[in-house]
Amino acid sequence: MSTATESQSITTPVVLTPTAAREVKTIIQQQELDADKVCLRIGVKGGGCSGFSYILDLTETKKDTDEVFEQHGVRIICDPKSLLYLTGVTVDFKDEIMGRGFVFQNPNASSTCGCGSSFSA
């Protein structure tokens, strides 16, 4: 028999790597936001070169329908429509010679654009 605690601890829909979580915490600190109130909103919207664009935003606003989960000390919120496209996605942060930024690894994407900020399902 599975309890609510067991089902919640199995997996989260979106994986935030420790590196990405550190960067989010750094941004929260640099922008002098209240770390106890702010959440990382992850989502998708129509647009971009491949059909959908990823959304990353720091917010204190949560809708009743949003899914909320926490990884590495970062509260993450995601709307149900975006979760259809984001379940299984890993969000990482890269700081390399060729660029610096958040990187999405989406196993659900049938194709992605060259910059990696949009995809098609």
Secondary structure as the mmCIF struct_conf table of DSSP 4:
data_model
#
loop_
_struct_conf.conf_type_id
_struct_conf.id
_struct_conf.beg_label_comp_id
_struct_conf.beg_label_asym_id
_struct_conf.beg_label_seq_id
_struct_conf.end_label_comp_id
_struct_conf.end_label_asym_id
_struct_conf.end_label_seq_id
HELX_RH_AL_P HELX_RH_AL_P1 ALA A 4 ILE A 10
BEND BEND1 PRO A 13 PRO A 13
STRN STRN1 VAL A 14 LEU A 16
HELX_RH_AL_P HELX_RH_AL_P2 PRO A 18 GLN A 30
TURN_TY1_P TURN_TY1_P1 GLN A 31 GLU A 32
TURN_TY1_P TURN_TY1_P2 ALA A 35 LYS A 37
STRN STRN2 CYS A 39 GLY A 46
BEND BEND2 GLY A 48 GLY A 48
TURN_TY1_P TURN_TY1_P3 CYS A 49 SER A 50
BEND BEND3 GLY A 51 GLY A 51
STRN STRN3 PHE A 52 THR A 59
BEND BEND4 GLU A 60 GLU A 60
TURN_TY1_P TURN_TY1_P4 ASP A 64 THR A 65
STRN STRN4 GLU A 67 GLN A 71
TURN_TY1_P TURN_TY1_P5 HIS A 72 GLY A 73
STRN STRN5 VAL A 74 CYS A 78
HELX_RH_AL_P HELX_RH_AL_P3 PRO A 80 LEU A 86
TURN_TY1_P TURN_TY1_P6 THR A 87 GLY A 88
STRN STRN6 VAL A 89 GLU A 96
TURN_TY1_P TURN_TY1_P7 ILE A 97 MET A 98
STRN STRN7 GLY A 99 GLN A 105
TURN_TY1_P TURN_TY1_P8 PRO A 107 ASN A 108
BEND BEND5 SER A 110 SER A 110
STRN STRN8 SER A 111 THR A 112
TURN_TY1_P TURN_TY1_P9 GLY A 114 CYS A 115
BEND BEND6 GLY A 116 SER A 117
STRN STRN9 SER A 118 SER A 120
#
